[in-house]
Amino acid sequence: MVEIRLTNTRTRQKERFEPIDPGNIRVYACGPTVYDRAHLGNARPVVVFDVLFRLLRHVYGADAVTYVRNFTDVDDKINARAAETGRDIREITEETIAWYHDDMDALGALRPTQEPRATDYIPQMLAMIEDLIAKGFAYAAEGHVLFEVRRFPEYGRLSGRSLDDMIAGARVEVAPFKRDPMDFVLWKPSDADQPGWDSPWGRGRPGWHIECSAMSAELLGPVFDIHAGGIDLQFPHHENEIAQSRCAHGSEVMAKYWLHNEMLQVEGKKMSKSLGNFFTVRDLLDQGIPGEVIRFVLLMTHYRKPMDWTAEKVREAEATLRKWRGLTADIEPAASPAPAVVAALADDLNTAGAIAALHDLARAGDAAGLQASADLLGLLTDDLGDWTADGPDLTALSARMTKLRAEAKASKDFSAVDAMKQKLTDAGVEIRMSATGVELLPGSGFDAAKLERI
């Protein structure tokens, strides 16, 4: 069996993946708060951990893997959006979940095994909160329930932070009912205009952190294999999840392995509305950037490294995918992915290394192996292939230019080559010539309409 190695944030080491039960592998990833469209940064963990899901299914079998990703559908951001628009909260969350599915489907992400909504698990949250109070890890105060952080000595281990240092540097409002500035909310009161549920502490709603602890325990058990999410969730969300879950269940770990993806930038800068470089996945799709191209760009960088989204990477990804789809058209895929591709993914989800191995298969002319191997990354799949039908066939133009070049070398007359080069340049096509042939890529100012005249 393939040996999978993953970098475990909990131990800060790359470790051999040894499932608790090879026939029942359980993975949890934190999902979106559903009040608006998913931005590109939200899409990175979806695509990265979709590859993890695919790899685990390939190695252990599709029926052996349960992947849970939640929807946070009770949150102050949702309440604020409802107040701002005058719309019903349920209407907003239902619409946003539908948007999310449409956009992530467009990126070729498989639907998780289960997608629980927080509001469907309020009884489990209440039971966990009551249990934490009974065990002395939480306390009720003024309609709130708070987790008492100092009752859990290992708090901060996941993120490598000292509790005293966190308190010294904290910029948090110290509520008068808190015993300690770092104590966090498990339950809070709701007014008449906010969603709420009856509880032993009055009508209220859950804090953000308790929902993932309750849902993961209900669906995967108190201890499961992998917990995944963006590095921005490591503290405080994941730190708080661990504290709640371990204290409630008396377990040594919540999840055996913790995986975190790094943040995303745009053209070397942090994505920000103030910088004008903030966009949603739907913005990119509406601009005509195919979902498969977005997926490819997201996989070009190792998940544990900061990723820079650039226009050049988009052009490179589109050109590569057009070339590969040309090579694999009407090809029956190989029975299994190439060992080099599987090995790269098994080495801490090295998607950049896997893409390099795909390039090797393409150069070797192994179209069947390329098709089977790309599928493991969610690329060159039938459901993502429609975008190439209406676009320019740069692969055919590349072959035509290669033929013209060979003829010119024989006749010593390069006028036809020069004329075609000029037309391609006018259309914004980047031309790369080498001893092995000609590669054409969409470049700056690319205009597909001008290719129709070539």
N, C-alpha and C positions, 0 to 999 in steps of 0.2 A: 504493500500500500504506500501511496505517496506520503512523505513526511512533510507536514505543514509546520512552518515556524512563524510565530507572530511576536511582535514587540509588545510586551505587556506593560502598560503604564503603571500598573500596581507594583511591579517588581523592578521596572526600568531595565529590563533585559529582554533580549530576543529568546523566546522559549519554544521548545517543541510543543505543538498543540496535542494535548492528550485529553480527549473528551471524557466527561464524567461517565457517559454511556454512549458508546459509538453508534448505537441504534436509535438514540434520541438526543441529538445535538440541539441545544437551545441557545438562541441568539436574541438579544434585545437591543434595539436602537431607539434613541430619543427622536420623536417625530416633531412636526411643526405645531406651532400655536396658530389656529386657523382664523385669521382675521384679515389676511391680505394675500396677494400673489407671492409665490416663492421666488426669492431672488437667487442669483447665480451661486452665492455662497451657500445657500440652503441646499442647492443641488449637488454640491460636491460630496457630502457624506452619503447622500442617496445613491449616487453612482458608485462610489468606492465600496460601500458595504453591499451593494448589489453584486459586485464582483466577488466579494467574500461569500455571499450566499450561493452564487453559481459554483464557486470552487468547492465549497463544502458538499454541495449536492453531487458534484462530479466525483469526488473522492469517496463519499460515504453512502451515496444514493439519495435520490430526491425525497423519498419517504422518511428518511432518517433525520431531516433538518427542519426545525420549526423556527421561523424568523418572525419576531413580533416588532412592529413599529407603531407607536401610539399617535393619536391626535389629541392635543390639548384643546378642548373645546369649552373650558371654563377658565377665564383669565381676565385680568383687569384691562388688558389691551382690547379684548373683544368687547367688554362692557363699554369702553370708551368709544369704540367704533360704532356701537349701537346708539349711544347717546348723541354722537356727532351726526349720524345719518338718519336717526329716527326709525331705523329698521329693527325688526325682531332679531334677537340674538341667534335663535335657532336657524333663521333664514340666512344670516350671515355665515354661520359655521357650515351649513349644508352647501352653500354656494362655494365657499372657499375650499372645502374638501373636494368638491367636483373639479374645481380649477387645478388643485394639486394633483389629482389623479391624471387629468388630461396632460398636464405639463410633464410629470414624471414618466408617464407612458410614452410621451414623445421622445424622451431620452433613452428609451429602451430598458427602463428599470422594471424588473419583475415585481409584481405585487407581493408584499410580504404574506406569510402564511396567515397572520392575523393582524388587524389594524384596530385595536380597541380605542374607544373614545372615553375620555376621562369621566364624562357624566354618566356613563353606564356602570361605573365601578365605585360610586359613592359609598355603598354599604361596606365594601371591602376597606375603603379608606377609613371610615368611621371605626370599624373593628380594629384596625391597626393602631389608630390613635388611642383608642381606649386601652389597648394592650400596653402601649408605651407608657401611658399614665400609671397603669396598675403596676408596672415593673419599675417605676421610679425614674424613667428617662424623659418624661414630659410633664408639664404642669399647665393647669388652666388658670387664666387671668383675664378678667374683664371681657368675657365673651371670646377670647382667643385661647388657643392651645399652642404651646411652644415646646420645641425640643430643647432640652438642657444640654448644651454642647459639652460642658465640662464633665458630664457623666459618661462621656465616651472618650477615653484617653487617647485613642488612635486617630481622633479627628485631625485631618490635615495630611495624613500619610499619602493619600493618592496624589495630591497636588504638591507635596513636598513643602508644606507650610507649617510653621509653628503657630499654635493657637495664640500665644502671647504676642507674637509679632503681628498676627492678623488683627488682633484687637488694637494694638498700638497704632497701626496704619489704617484702621477702618474709617471709612467715610459713610457711616450709616447713622440714621436717626435712631437714637437710643430711646425707645418707647418706655414710658414710666413703669409699665407692667412687666418688662423684661428683667430677669434676674441677672443676665449677663448680656453685653452688647452683641455677642455672636449667636445667641439663641435665635432659632429661626421658626417661622410660623408653620404649624401643621393645619390649623383651622382658624378662620377669622369670621367675624360677624358680617352679615349682609343687611343693607337697608332695603326699603321697600322697592327700590328701582333696580336692585341687583339680583342676579340669580342666587337662590339659596335653598338649603335643605335643613330639615329639622335634625337637631343633634342634642346630646346631653348638655351642651354648653350654649344652647340657643340656636336660632336660625342663622345659618352661615354657609360658607363654602370652603373648599380645601385650599391649602397653600399649594404652590406649584410642585414642590419636591415630593410630597407624599404620593402623588398620583402614580409616578413611575414605580415606586416601591410596591404599592398595592397591586398594580396591574401585572408587573413582572412576576410577583409571588403567586398571584392567582393563575396565570397562564403558563408559567415556566417552572414554578417551584421556588422555594426560599433561596436555593443556590443553583445557579445555572452556568453555562459554559462561557459565553462572551457577552459583554456589555459594550456597545459602541456608540460613538457620537463625536461631535466636533470638539476641538480643544477648548473652545470658548465655554463649553459646558462642564469642563473638568472641575472648576470651582466657581460658584458654590454648589451647583446642581448635583453633580455626581458625588461630591464629597458628602452632601446631605443625604442623598439616597443611601449611601453606604452606612452612614450612622444610623438612620432609621431602620434599615432592613436588618442589619446585624444585631442591633439591640432588640428588635422585635422577635427575631427568630433564634437568637443565641448562637449564630453561626460565625465561623472564623472568616468567611468571605461572603460577599453578595454574589459576585461573579468571579469565576476562576481567572478569566483574562479580560483586561480592559484595553480597548483600542480607541485611539483618538486621531482624527485627521486635522492637519494644520489649516490655517486660514487662507483666504484667497485675496489676491490683489488684481487690479486692472491697470495694465501698462505701467507696472512698477509702483502704483500708489494704492493705498487702502481704498476700497470701494466706499463711496460716500455720496450722498445726495448733494452735499455742499460743493463737491468737486465736479459734479455733473457726470460721474462715471458709475453711477448706480443704475443697475437694470435688473429686471426680472427675467426669468426663463422665457416667459411669454413675450417680453419685449424682443428678445433675440429671435425667437421663432417667427414673430411678425415681421422682423427685418429680413426674413428669408434665409436665416442661418438654420440649416437642417438640424434636427435633434441628434442625429447620429454624429454630426460634426461637433456639436457641443459636447457630447459624450466623449468623443475621441480626445478633444482638447483637455477635458477634465482628467483623463487617464494618462496623459503624457508626462505628468509629474507624480512622483511617489507621494502617497497620501500623507506621509509624515513630514513632508517638506512644504513650506509655503508655496502656493501656486500663483503664477502670474498669467492672467488672461490677456492675450494680445491679438491684434488683428493679423499679425504674421502667423501666429499659431493656427488661427482659423483658416487662413489660406492654405497652409501646409496640410492641415487635417483634411480639408476638402479635396485637395489634389490627390492625397494618398488614398482616400476612400474611393474616389472615382477610378483611380488606377486599379485598386484591388477588386472593385466590383466588375471592372472590365475583364480582369483575369479570371474571375470565378463565375462569370455568367454561364448559366446552363451546365455547371459542373456539379457532379455528385460529390458531396463532402466525404472526406476520409472517415473511417470508422471511429477514430478518436483524435483528440487534439495532439499536436506535436509535443513530445516530451520536453523540449526546451521551453515552450510556452507554459506548460503546467509547472515546470520547475521554477520559473520566474515568479509566477503567482504564488506558489507554495512558499517562496522565500519572502515572507512578510508583505504579500500583495504587491510585488514589484511590477506594477503595470507598465512602467517605462521599459523595463527589461523585457516584458512580454511583447510589447509593441516592436522592440528591436528584433525579437525573434520572428515576428510576423513579417517584417521587412526582409529578413533572411529567406523565409519561405517564398516570398514574392520574387526575390532575385533569382532563386533557384528554380523558379517555374513550377513549384509544387502548389498548384491551384487547389487541389483537393485538401491538402494539409492546411493551407491558408484558410479555406472556408471553415473547416472544423475547428481550427484553433481560434479564429476570430470570434466564432460563436461563443466560446467560453468567456470572452470579454464583453459579450453583448453587442458585437459589431458584425456587419455584413449579414444581419438577420433579415428574413423576408419582410417582417413588419416595419422595418426602418428603411427599406430600399427604394420607396417610391420617389424620393427626392431627386434621384439621379436621372429619372426619365425625361424631365423637362430641361435639364441643364446642359451645358456644353459638353460634348464628348472630347475632352482633351486627350484621352488615351488614343482615339482614332487619329486626331490631328498630330499627336506625337509620332505615331507610326508612319503617317504620311510624310512628316518632316524628315524622319530617319531615312525613308526611301529616297526622297529628293536629295538628301545629303550624300547618300551612297552613289547615286547617279552622277551628281556633280563632281565627286572625287574622280570618277571614271572619265568623265568628259572634260574636266577642268573648267566647266562653265557653271559658275555659282549664282547666276542671275536669278534663277527660279527660287533658290534657297533664300537669297537676300530679299526677294519680293515677299515671300511668305513670312520671313522674319519680321519685316516691316509691318505687315498686316496684323500679326500676332501682337507685336509691341503696341500698335495703335489700339488694340482691343484690351490692353492692360494685362497681357499674358507674360509671365516671366519665363524665359527660355534658358534651360540649363543643358549644355552640350558636353558630352564626355565620349571617351573611346567606345563605350558600350551602347550609346544611343542618345536620344533626345528626351528630356523630361520637361513637360510644360506645367506651370503652376499659375493659378489665379494670382495676379500681382496687384500693385497699387493702381487704382482707377480701372479695375477689371470691368468690362462691359460685354456680357454674354451675347447681346444682340448683334454686336459687330462680327462675331464669329460666324454668323450665318452667311456672310459674304465671302468667307475664305474657301 
